[in-house]
Structures are given as structure tokens and as C-alpha cells.
């Protein structure tokens, strides 16, 4: 079991390393991102198997080869001296010359290699603790009923995959769920030479750890401009705690084959790299890769990815066209009018480029939705008549469950208010994005989640009891991440409070 899972994760990493290396550059998160990229290739292979025919292994090999060949084109342009990317304002992708900081530059006075090795040791050590649970053969209920069952469908070939997804007898398994986790499990079956449920669960658990590893690297990179040892130590501590908190929030589900932690951690990492960390080409494409992982993992992940990617596109392609203003409170209305005029006068090229980029990132997840519609595979949460429960009753039950599941929001709000009052200038000086992005996405997701429960077809009490702990993993993890960010900023004493920030630093946020 362990050997099969290690072989699969290694194959994932080798399949996706070169394309991701070309896209994100020498980004430290690549170590944990590569296995996730390989899992995305497996998910695309499962989509091709379902849509066209053939076997999963054939499509995985073809997709991996195609991804690596496609990555040679931008590399060839670099070797020939052609421009690989243009300016954001001109509508093309962000260039290396616009990077405000390295993805993980060494803190002042520290060796880059030593800093990275220490960070790697802390993150790997934190990940090793929960992974010891793999010694116990645990396979959760959803792992049996959904993810490994769908992996068996994929393992059986095109006809078995399509027929079983359409089979009403398997409607309990949520056949419309995206295929990433099941495709990874199917490749574990291929490596084992048989249906090995424990190997599939182990692969899912390792992918959970990889997603949290990407998130942890992002937190560590926040301290790249820190001038105090306390801030750097806080970054390492916060990264390790986020890993343990992530596994702790999801409980035994994180190591028993469930997919919730994978998409939640990937979505949080997409927010961190795309909307919080400084605008660099590496951070942009790490965010894109994480969003693809989330969108191909679960339906909730696709919803979160849409919100994240739209915000990232706005931050990278729309916001640079607006020049910041140091207007006082009395000049606020004039500044608002000025910004509105600037937005109205923007050329459409950067807007179109941002929209094209967002559509490309969301294409794999959207393709799965299209396949479900074409093949007539419905969503059991909405396809039947709604229960006799009234809308107000379902709404009150839903809101009560969300409030009781996310009490950390109260603490996060207090920390956010204090952080914004005292360390917002440091955040801007480091080229980081506003925390409003994160809070807006969390709020939007919770609203969409509440609407889903209210208009869904299942009985609300049983539905909430069986799922609310898992559907709220993402907002809880994102709020813990926000508090970790303020912790790192608050412990940096190299800049006085209220430091004056340049126009460029303000525009970057």
C-alpha cells in the first residue's frame, strides 16, 4: 500500500514538474505543487476517458506528454531571446521585471539556502506528524461511497465509467463530483496492479499534505522582507500551525480518504498566492494551479475557485490601471470620481487578457460540468423535489449550524480590525494585497453555501449533520491563515507604525 502510494505521488511530481517549473519559475512551493499538478493531469485524463473513450492510463500518458511538450514553447522563446511576457497594463501576462519581491527571498542577513532549508525542515516536520496516521488502516464512509468507488469506475475503462455514473443504483455516490481524487485513486490501482482501497486513501492523504505544504510555503514567504527575527520565527511557527490546524479541522477525514481538506487547502493557497502575496509571475501561476486543483476536486471547490480567480484577474489586470490617491477624507468624493473616470478610460486589452486567463484556469472544472450535462448525470442535491420544510426553517437551521461551526470568525474579526489599524502600512510596504479580498471570498462562499442548503432537496437536519463540518473547512482554514498573516506582520519591528508608503506600494495592494 505505502509503496504504491509513493510511486503514484512520485509519478505525479515527475509528470508535472517541468510544466510547472516553466510556469511559476524557481518557486519554493514547487516541491509540494508538483504532485498536485500531476493529480490535475490525472483528472483531465479521466475527463478525456469519459468524453472520448479508451483507458485511463492511455489518457494519462497522453495528457502528461502533451503538457510537457506544450511547456517547451515558452522555454524555446526564452532561449531565442524573445519576450516571454509583457506588462500588465498592456494586457499580457505579468513579467518577471514587475516582480516586487522574490517568492521566498531570504530575510535580511540570512543565507538563502539556509533559510530555505530551515523552512523546509519545519514544514516537512509539521506534515510528518499527521501523516503517521496512515499506519492505521482507516477508510471513511465517503471514501467508500464516493471516491474509491468512482476510482473503480475510472479503472474499469470508458464503458464502465460512463455506465456506472449513469446507473441510478449509484446515485448515492454523488456521480457529478469532479474526478481528481478518484483519478488519483485509479492510478494507485494501476500502480498496485489491483483495486487497493488503502493505496487510494493514502494518495489522497498525501495530496492533502501537499496542498497544506503549498499554503505553508506561502506563509513563510511573507517574512521575506521582515527585518526582525521575531517575525521570521513567527512565520515558521504560523506555517507549522496552519498545517496542524488544517488536519485538525478536518479530523479523521483528512487521513481516511475524504476530499474536503484538499480543495479547502488548495483554495486557501490560491487566495494567499494570488491575492495576498506580492504580485509576481510565480505567485500568479501558483494561485492558478491551486485553483485548478480545487475546481477538479469537489463542487464546492469549483465554486470557490471561480470567486478566487475572478478576484485574482481583477487584482492583476484591472487594479494596475488605477492610480492610488492620497486623498484626505474631505477629498474622498473627488478621488472616487477620479477613479471612476480612470476605470471608464481603461483600454479593453488588459480586461480581455484577464478574462481570457481566468477562463483558461477555470476551463478544466467547467469542462467537467459540461460533461455532466451532456451525459445527463444529475446532481442528487437538487434533482429531486424539495422536502416539505419551509424556507425560513431551512435558513435558520443553516445559519445556526454555520455559526456553531465557525466560532473562530469572531476571533478573526478582532484580529483583522487590530491588524488593519496598526499594521496595514507594513502590509502595503511589503507589496501585499488587502485582507478585504480574503474576507470577501469567505463571505461569498458562506452565502453560496447557505443558499445551497436552503434550496437543496435533502432534509436539512440530516444534511447539515452529515456535511456542515466538512463544507466549512475552507472558511475556517482561510480565517486561520488571515490571523497568521497578521501575526507575522505584527511582530516585525523594522518599520515604525504609520510609516509613509509610496504610491507604487499602495497600487500593488
CORTA-V208445 format. One record per residue. PSI is psi in degrees with one decimal (none if undefined). OMEGA is omega in radians with two decimals (NA if undefined). NEAR is the number of other C-alpha atoms within 8 Angstrom. Layout:
# CORTA-V208445
psi:PSI omega:OMEGA near:NEAR
psi:PSI omega:OMEGA near:NEAR
This chain:
# CORTA-V208445
psi:-51.4 omega:-3.13 near:9
psi:-42.7 omega:-3.13 near:7
psi:-42.5 omega:3.14 near:6
psi:-43.9 omega:-3.13 near:11
psi:-39.2 omega:3.11 near:14
psi:-40.1 omega:3.10 near:9
psi:-42.0 omega:-3.12 near:9
psi:-47.8 omega:-3.12 near:13
psi:-38.7 omega:3.09 near:11
psi:-42.0 omega:3.10 near:9
psi:-41.0 omega:3.07 near:10
psi:-48.7 omega:-3.09 near:14
psi:-42.6 omega:-3.13 near:13
psi:-34.7 omega:-3.10 near:11
psi:-35.4 omega:-3.02 near:13
psi:-5.7 omega:-3.04 near:16
psi:-51.5 omega:-3.06 near:11
psi:-49.9 omega:3.11 near:10
psi:-41.4 omega:-3.14 near:11
psi:-35.9 omega:3.12 near:12
psi:-39.0 omega:3.09 near:11
psi:-39.1 omega:-3.07 near:10
psi:-50.1 omega:-2.99 near:9
psi:-12.2 omega:-3.10 near:14
psi:-164.6 omega:-3.10 near:8
psi:59.6 omega:-3.08 near:7
psi:131.0 omega:-3.12 near:10
psi:-28.5 omega:-3.13 near:8
psi:-10.6 omega:-3.11 near:11
psi:-29.6 omega:-3.14 near:13
psi:-40.2 omega:3.14 near:6
psi:-20.9 omega:-3.10 near:11
psi:-31.0 omega:-3.07 near:14
psi:-46.3 omega:3.08 near:15
psi:-34.9 omega:3.10 near:16
psi:-38.3 omega:3.08 near:15
psi:-40.0 omega:3.08 near:16
psi:-36.9 omega:3.08 near:15
psi:-35.0 omega:3.06 near:14
psi:-39.7 omega:3.08 near:12
psi:-40.1 omega:3.10 near:12
psi:-39.7 omega:3.12 near:14
psi:-41.8 omega:3.10 near:14
psi:-37.6 omega:3.09 near:11
psi:-39.4 omega:3.09 near:13
psi:-38.4 omega:3.07 near:14
psi:-42.7 omega:3.14 near:12
psi:-40.0 omega:3.10 near:10
psi:-43.5 omega:-3.13 near:15
psi:-39.9 omega:-3.03 near:10
psi:-35.6 omega:-2.97 near:7
psi:-43.6 omega:-3.06 near:7
psi:-176.5 omega:-3.12 near:10
psi:-167.8 omega:-3.12 near:9
psi:158.6 omega:-3.11 near:11
psi:-42.8 omega:-3.09 near:13
psi:-39.5 omega:3.11 near:9
psi:-43.9 omega:-3.12 near:8
psi:-33.0 omega:3.10 near:13
psi:-44.8 omega:3.12 near:13
psi:-43.2 omega:-3.13 near:8
psi:-43.1 omega:-3.12 near:8
psi:-39.4 omega:3.13 near:12
psi:-43.4 omega:3.12 near:12
psi:-44.1 omega:-3.14 near:9
psi:-41.5 omega:3.14 near:8
psi:-41.0 omega:-3.13 near:10
psi:-36.4 omega:3.09 near:12
psi:-42.0 omega:3.14 near:8
psi:-32.3 omega:-3.12 near:8
psi:-15.6 omega:-3.14 near:12
psi:-23.3 omega:-3.08 near:8
psi:-54.2 omega:3.10 near:8
psi:-30.9 omega:3.10 near:9
psi:-39.4 omega:3.12 near:9
psi:-39.0 omega:3.12 near:8
psi:-35.2 omega:3.12 near:11
psi:-43.6 omega:-3.11 near:10
psi:-29.7 omega:3.14 near:7
psi:-4.3 omega:3.11 near:6
psi:9.7 omega:3.12 near:6
psi:151.5 omega:3.14 near:7
psi:129.2 omega:3.14 near:7
psi:-27.9 omega:-3.12 near:8
psi:155.0 omega:-3.13 near:9
psi:-167.1 omega:-3.12 near:11
psi:151.9 omega:3.10 near:11
psi:-42.6 omega:-3.07 near:13
psi:-20.8 omega:3.13 near:9
psi:-3.6 omega:3.03 near:8
psi:-3.7 omega:3.12 near:14
psi:-176.6 omega:-3.06 near:11
psi:155.9 omega:3.14 near:10
psi:139.7 omega:-3.11 near:12
psi:164.5 omega:3.13 near:13
psi:-28.5 omega:-3.10 near:8
psi:-13.5 omega:-3.12 near:4
psi:2.9 omega:-3.12 near:9
psi:130.6 omega:3.13 near:11
psi:-22.0 omega:3.09 near:8
psi:161.4 omega:3.05 near:8
psi:153.3 omega:-3.14 near:7
psi:-37.8 omega:3.05 near:10
psi:70.7 omega:3.08 near:10
psi:154.5 omega:-3.14 near:10
psi:142.3 omega:3.07 near:11
psi:160.6 omega:-3.08 near:13
psi:128.4 omega:3.07 near:8
psi:6.1 omega:-3.12 near:5
psi:147.5 omega:3.08 near:8
psi:133.2 omega:3.12 near:7
psi:-43.0 omega:-3.12 near:9
psi:-44.9 omega:-3.13 near:6
psi:-42.4 omega:-3.14 near:8
psi:-43.6 omega:-3.14 near:11
psi:-38.4 omega:3.14 near:9
psi:-41.5 omega:3.09 near:8
psi:-44.5 omega:3.13 near:8
psi:-43.7 omega:3.12 near:11
psi:-41.9 omega:-3.14 near:8
psi:-41.1 omega:3.14 near:8
psi:-45.1 omega:-3.10 near:10
psi:-46.8 omega:3.13 near:15
psi:-39.1 omega:3.10 near:9
psi:-40.7 omega:3.11 near:8
psi:-36.9 omega:3.12 near:12
psi:-31.2 omega:-3.08 near:12
psi:-29.2 omega:-3.08 near:8
psi:-56.3 omega:3.14 near:7
psi:-26.2 omega:-3.13 near:10
psi:-15.4 omega:3.07 near:11
psi:-17.2 omega:3.11 near:7
psi:-17.4 omega:3.12 near:7
psi:-14.0 omega:3.09 near:9
psi:-21.9 omega:3.14 near:5
psi:128.4 omega:-3.12 near:5
psi:89.5 omega:3.13 near:6
psi:128.2 omega:3.04 near:8
psi:113.3 omega:-3.06 near:11
psi:170.5 omega:-3.11 near:10
psi:-46.6 omega:3.12 near:6
psi:-28.8 omega:3.09 near:9
psi:-40.2 omega:3.06 near:14
psi:-49.4 omega:-2.95 near:10
psi:-21.5 omega:-3.05 near:10
psi:-68.7 omega:-2.85 near:11
psi:-48.6 omega:3.10 near:14
psi:-30.3 omega:3.08 near:15
psi:-45.0 omega:3.08 near:12
psi:-31.0 omega:3.07 near:12
psi:-37.2 omega:3.07 near:13
psi:-38.8 omega:3.07 near:10
psi:-48.7 omega:-3.11 near:12
psi:-42.1 omega:-3.12 near:16
psi:-27.2 omega:-3.10 near:13
psi:-7.4 omega:3.14 near:10
psi:175.3 omega:-3.03 near:13
psi:-50.3 omega:-3.06 near:14
psi:-45.8 omega:3.13 near:8
psi:-41.2 omega:-3.11 near:10
psi:-52.7 omega:-3.09 near:14
psi:-44.3 omega:-3.10 near:9
psi:-43.0 omega:-3.09 near:8
psi:-35.8 omega:3.08 near:9
psi:-32.3 omega:3.13 near:12
psi:-17.3 omega:-3.04 near:11
psi:120.8 omega:3.13 near:8
psi:-23.8 omega:3.14 near:5
psi:-22.0 omega:-3.14 near:5
psi:17.0 omega:-3.14 near:11
psi:-26.8 omega:3.13 near:10
psi:-18.5 omega:-3.03 near:8
psi:11.1 omega:-3.13 near:8
psi:65.0 omega:-3.06 near:10
psi:-16.0 omega:-3.12 near:14
psi:-2.0 omega:3.13 near:10
psi:142.0 omega:3.12 near:8
psi:162.4 omega:-2.89 near:11
psi:3.7 omega:-2.97 near:12
psi:-51.3 omega:-3.09 near:13
psi:-42.1 omega:-3.14 near:12
psi:-37.1 omega:3.10 near:13
psi:-39.7 omega:3.07 near:14
psi:-40.1 omega:3.08 near:16
psi:-39.1 omega:3.12 near:17
psi:-38.0 omega:3.09 near:14
psi:-30.6 omega:3.04 near:12
psi:-36.6 omega:3.06 near:15
psi:-40.4 omega:3.12 near:14
psi:-43.8 omega:-3.14 near:10
psi:-36.1 omega:-3.13 near:11
psi:-18.0 omega:-3.10 near:11
psi:12.1 omega:-3.14 near:6
psi:172.4 omega:3.06 near:7
psi:107.7 omega:-3.12 near:7
psi:97.1 omega:-3.06 near:10
psi:-37.4 omega:-3.13 near:9
psi:-36.8 omega:3.10 near:10
psi:-40.9 omega:3.11 near:15
psi:-41.9 omega:3.12 near:16
psi:-40.6 omega:3.14 near:15
psi:-40.0 omega:3.11 near:15
psi:-43.4 omega:3.11 near:15
psi:-42.2 omega:-3.14 near:15
psi:-40.9 omega:3.12 near:13
psi:-37.4 omega:3.08 near:10
psi:-37.3 omega:3.02 near:11
psi:-45.3 omega:-3.13 near:12
psi:-38.7 omega:3.14 near:11
psi:-41.2 omega:3.13 near:12
psi:-41.8 omega:3.08 near:16
psi:-30.1 omega:3.07 near:14
psi:-41.4 omega:3.07 near:14
psi:-42.7 omega:3.11 near:14
psi:-42.6 omega:-3.13 near:14
psi:-40.8 omega:3.10 near:14
psi:-38.4 omega:3.11 near:13
psi:-40.7 omega:3.12 near:13
psi:-42.0 omega:3.12 near:16
psi:-38.6 omega:-3.08 near:14
psi:-15.8 omega:3.11 near:11
psi:-34.4 omega:-3.08 near:13
psi:10.9 omega:-3.10 near:13
psi:-31.6 omega:3.14 near:12
psi:7.5 omega:-3.10 near:9
psi:142.7 omega:3.11 near:13
psi:-5.4 omega:-3.10 near:10
psi:146.1 omega:3.09 near:10
psi:-33.4 omega:-3.14 near:8
psi:-40.2 omega:3.14 near:8
psi:-40.2 omega:3.13 near:16
psi:-41.0 omega:3.10 near:14
psi:-37.2 omega:3.11 near:8
psi:-36.4 omega:3.12 near:11
psi:-43.3 omega:3.10 near:16
psi:-42.2 omega:3.12 near:13
psi:-45.5 omega:-3.12 near:8
psi:-38.3 omega:3.12 near:13
psi:-45.7 omega:3.13 near:15
psi:-41.5 omega:-3.12 near:12
psi:-35.8 omega:3.11 near:9
psi:-37.8 omega:3.09 near:13
psi:-49.0 omega:-3.13 near:15
psi:-38.1 omega:3.11 near:11
psi:-40.5 omega:3.13 near:9
psi:-48.5 omega:3.09 near:13
psi:-34.0 omega:-3.13 near:11
psi:-39.2 omega:3.13 near:7
psi:-43.3 omega:-3.10 near:9
psi:-12.9 omega:3.07 near:13
psi:-143.4 omega:-3.12 near:8
psi:-19.7 omega:3.11 near:6
psi:-29.0 omega:-3.08 near:9
psi:-23.6 omega:-3.10 near:14
psi:12.3 omega:-3.11 near:16
psi:20.8 omega:2.97 near:13
psi:6.8 omega:3.11 near:16
psi:157.1 omega:-3.05 near:13
psi:-1.8 omega:-2.98 near:11
psi:-43.1 omega:-3.13 near:12
psi:-32.8 omega:-3.11 near:14
psi:-51.9 omega:-3.11 near:12
psi:-32.9 omega:3.13 near:15
psi:-46.9 omega:3.13 near:14
psi:-38.9 omega:3.11 near:15
psi:-40.4 omega:3.12 near:16
psi:-42.1 omega:3.10 near:16
psi:-40.1 omega:3.10 near:13
psi:-35.5 omega:3.09 near:15
psi:-40.2 omega:3.08 near:16
psi:-45.0 omega:-3.09 near:12
psi:-48.3 omega:-3.08 near:13
psi:-32.5 omega:-3.06 near:14
psi:-26.6 omega:-3.01 near:14
psi:-12.3 omega:-3.11 near:15
psi:-52.9 omega:-3.10 near:12
psi:159.8 omega:-3.14 near:13
psi:152.2 omega:-3.08 near:15
psi:105.4 omega:3.07 near:14
psi:159.3 omega:3.10 near:15
psi:-39.5 omega:3.13 near:12
psi:-47.5 omega:3.14 near:12
psi:-36.5 omega:-3.14 near:14
psi:-45.3 omega:-3.07 near:13
psi:-22.3 omega:2.94 near:10
psi:-43.2 omega:3.08 near:14
psi:-42.0 omega:3.14 near:14
psi:-44.9 omega:3.14 near:12
psi:-42.2 omega:3.13 near:12
psi:-37.4 omega:3.11 near:15
psi:-38.6 omega:3.08 near:16
psi:-42.6 omega:3.10 near:14
psi:-48.2 omega:-3.11 near:15
psi:-41.5 omega:-3.08 near:17
psi:-26.2 omega:-3.13 near:19
psi:0.9 omega:-3.08 near:17
psi:-46.6 omega:-3.09 near:16
psi:159.6 omega:-3.10 near:13
psi:-39.8 omega:3.09 near:10
psi:-34.4 omega:3.11 near:8
psi:-36.1 omega:3.08 near:14
psi:-41.1 omega:3.10 near:13
psi:-48.4 omega:3.14 near:10
psi:-38.1 omega:-3.12 near:13
psi:-39.5 omega:3.11 near:14
psi:-46.2 omega:-3.13 near:9
psi:-42.7 omega:-3.11 near:10
psi:-47.3 omega:-3.06 near:13
psi:-36.8 omega:3.07 near:13
psi:-43.7 omega:3.12 near:9
psi:-39.0 omega:3.11 near:10
psi:-43.1 omega:3.12 near:11
psi:-40.6 omega:3.10 near:13
psi:-45.0 omega:-3.10 near:10
psi:-40.5 omega:-3.04 near:10
psi:-32.2 omega:-3.02 near:12
psi:-25.1 omega:-3.09 near:15
psi:-49.9 omega:-3.08 near:12
psi:-38.1 omega:3.13 near:9
psi:-20.1 omega:3.12 near:12
psi:-10.1 omega:3.14 near:10
psi:127.1 omega:3.12 near:10
psi:133.9 omega:-3.11 near:8
psi:160.4 omega:-3.12 near:7
psi:143.8 omega:3.10 near:6
psi:40.4 omega:-3.09 near:4
psi:141.0 omega:3.04 near:8
psi:179.4 omega:-3.12 near:6
psi:-38.3 omega:-3.13 near:5
psi:-23.9 omega:-3.14 near:6
psi:7.6 omega:-3.05 near:8
psi:-43.4 omega:-3.12 near:9
psi:-41.5 omega:3.13 near:7
psi:-39.8 omega:3.11 near:7
psi:-38.3 omega:3.12 near:10
psi:-42.8 omega:3.11 near:8
psi:-40.4 omega:3.13 near:8
psi:-43.9 omega:3.13 near:8
psi:-38.0 omega:3.13 near:10
psi:-39.9 omega:3.12 near:8
psi:-39.7 omega:3.11 near:8
psi:-42.0 omega:3.13 near:10
psi:-39.8 omega:-3.12 near:9
psi:-26.4 omega:-3.10 near:6
psi:2.6 omega:-3.14 near:6
psi:140.7 omega:3.02 near:7
psi:151.6 omega:-3.06 near:6
psi:-14.9 omega:-3.08 near:6
psi:-48.6 omega:3.11 near:8
psi:-34.0 omega:3.11 near:14
psi:-42.4 omega:3.13 near:11
psi:-40.9 omega:3.13 near:9
psi:-43.3 omega:3.10 near:12
psi:-39.8 omega:3.12 near:14
psi:-41.1 omega:3.11 near:9
psi:-43.5 omega:3.12 near:8
psi:-44.7 omega:-3.14 near:9
psi:-41.3 omega:3.12 near:11
psi:-38.0 omega:3.13 near:8
psi:-40.8 omega:3.13 near:7
psi:-38.6 omega:-3.08 near:12
psi:-3.2 omega:-3.07 near:14
psi:-46.2 omega:-3.12 near:8
psi:-44.3 omega:3.11 near:11
psi:-38.3 omega:3.11 near:12
psi:-34.8 omega:3.10 near:8
psi:-38.8 omega:3.12 near:9
psi:-42.3 omega:3.09 near:11
psi:-41.2 omega:3.13 near:9
psi:-41.1 omega:3.12 near:8
psi:-38.5 omega:3.11 near:10
psi:-39.6 omega:3.11 near:11
psi:-42.4 omega:-3.12 near:9
psi:-41.1 omega:-3.10 near:7
psi:-0.1 omega:3.09 near:7
psi:32.3 omega:3.14 near:7
psi:110.4 omega:-3.03 near:11
psi:173.6 omega:3.09 near:9
psi:115.6 omega:-3.01 near:9
psi:-15.4 omega:3.11 near:10
psi:-17.2 omega:-3.07 near:8
psi:-11.9 omega:-2.97 near:10
psi:-18.8 omega:3.14 near:8
psi:167.9 omega:3.11 near:7
psi:143.3 omega:-3.12 near:6
psi:151.9 omega:3.11 near:9
psi:170.7 omega:-3.09 near:7
psi:1.7 omega:-3.14 near:4
psi:140.6 omega:-3.13 near:8
psi:156.9 omega:3.13 near:6
psi:-46.5 omega:3.11 near:8
psi:-39.0 omega:3.13 near:6
psi:-45.8 omega:3.14 near:8
psi:-37.6 omega:-3.13 near:12
psi:-45.8 omega:-3.13 near:11
psi:-40.6 omega:3.11 near:8
psi:-39.4 omega:-3.14 near:10
psi:-48.3 omega:-3.13 near:13
psi:-39.9 omega:3.12 near:9
psi:-42.7 omega:-3.14 near:8
psi:-40.0 omega:3.13 near:10
psi:-44.3 omega:3.14 near:10
psi:-43.3 omega:-3.12 near:8
psi:-23.7 omega:-3.13 near:7
psi:-27.0 omega:-3.07 near:9
psi:54.5 omega:3.12 near:10
psi:-18.1 omega:-3.13 near:8
psi:-17.1 omega:-3.13 near:9
psi:-34.4 omega:3.14 near:9
psi:-47.0 omega:3.12 near:7
psi:-41.7 omega:-3.12 near:8
psi:-36.2 omega:3.10 near:12
psi:-44.6 omega:3.13 near:8
psi:-46.2 omega:3.13 near:8
psi:-40.5 omega:3.13 near:10
psi:-40.0 omega:3.12 near:11
psi:-46.1 omega:3.12 near:8
psi:-44.3 omega:3.14 near:8
psi:-43.1 omega:3.13 near:11
psi:-32.2 omega:-3.12 near:8
psi:-34.3 omega:-2.99 near:7
psi:-31.6 omega:-2.97 near:10
psi:15.0 omega:3.11 near:13
psi:-33.9 omega:3.13 near:9
psi:-39.3 omega:3.08 near:12
psi:-40.6 omega:3.12 near:11
psi:-43.9 omega:3.13 near:12
psi:-39.7 omega:-3.13 near:15
psi:-30.5 omega:3.12 near:11
psi:3.8 omega:3.11 near:9
psi:20.7 omega:-3.08 near:15
psi:153.8 omega:3.14 near:14
psi:163.3 omega:-3.13 near:13
psi:148.1 omega:3.08 near:11
psi:-11.5 omega:3.11 near:8
psi:-30.7 omega:3.07 near:6
psi:-51.2 omega:-3.09 near:11
psi:-47.5 omega:-3.09 near:12
psi:-35.9 omega:3.11 near:8
psi:-41.0 omega:3.13 near:8
psi:-42.8 omega:3.11 near:11
psi:-45.4 omega:3.14 near:10
psi:-43.5 omega:3.12 near:8
psi:-40.4 omega:3.12 near:9
psi:-43.6 omega:-3.13 near:11
psi:-36.9 omega:3.08 near:9
psi:-46.3 omega:3.13 near:8
psi:-37.4 omega:3.11 near:8
psi:-44.2 omega:3.13 near:9
psi:-42.0 omega:3.12 near:11
psi:-39.8 omega:3.12 near:8
psi:-46.0 omega:3.13 near:8
psi:-37.1 omega:-3.07 near:12
psi:-43.6 omega:-3.06 near:11
psi:-4.0 omega:-3.13 near:9
psi:170.5 omega:-3.03 near:9
psi:-17.5 omega:-3.05 near:12
psi:157.2 omega:3.04 near:9
psi:130.2 omega:-2.92 near:8
psi:-38.0 omega:-3.09 near:12
psi:-52.5 omega:3.14 near:7
psi:-36.8 omega:3.13 near:8
psi:-47.7 omega:3.13 near:10
psi:-42.4 omega:-3.11 near:11
psi:-33.2 omega:-3.08 near:8
psi:-14.1 omega:-2.97 near:7
psi:-20.4 omega:-2.98 near:8
psi:-33.0 omega:3.12 near:12
psi:-27.8 omega:-3.09 near:10
psi:-35.1 omega:-3.13 near:8
psi:-14.0 omega:3.12 near:10
psi:11.6 omega:3.07 near:11
psi:-41.7 omega:-3.10 near:14
psi:-53.3 omega:-3.14 near:13
psi:-36.3 omega:3.11 near:12
psi:-45.8 omega:-3.13 near:12
psi:-38.7 omega:3.12 near:15
psi:-38.0 omega:3.13 near:11
psi:-38.8 omega:3.03 near:11
psi:-39.3 omega:3.11 near:11
psi:-41.5 omega:3.13 near:11
psi:-42.0 omega:3.10 near:12
psi:-36.6 omega:3.10 near:11
psi:-38.6 omega:3.12 near:12
psi:-46.2 omega:3.13 near:10
psi:-31.8 omega:3.09 near:12
psi:-46.3 omega:-3.14 near:12
psi:-42.2 omega:3.14 near:15
psi:-39.9 omega:-3.07 near:12
psi:-25.9 omega:-3.11 near:11
psi:2.7 omega:3.07 near:10
psi:119.2 omega:-3.08 near:13
psi:18.7 omega:-3.12 near:8
psi:-15.7 omega:3.11 near:7
psi:137.8 omega:3.10 near:7
psi:154.8 omega:3.09 near:6
psi:141.3 omega:3.10 near:8
psi:21.4 omega:-3.13 near:7
psi:144.8 omega:3.14 near:8
psi:133.5 omega:-3.08 near:5
psi:140.4 omega:3.14 near:9
psi:163.3 omega:3.13 near:7
psi:-36.5 omega:-3.11 near:9
psi:-39.7 omega:-3.14 near:6
psi:-38.8 omega:3.11 near:12
psi:-39.3 omega:-3.12 near:12
psi:-31.2 omega:-3.11 near:11
psi:-25.8 omega:-3.10 near:12
psi:none omega:NA near:10
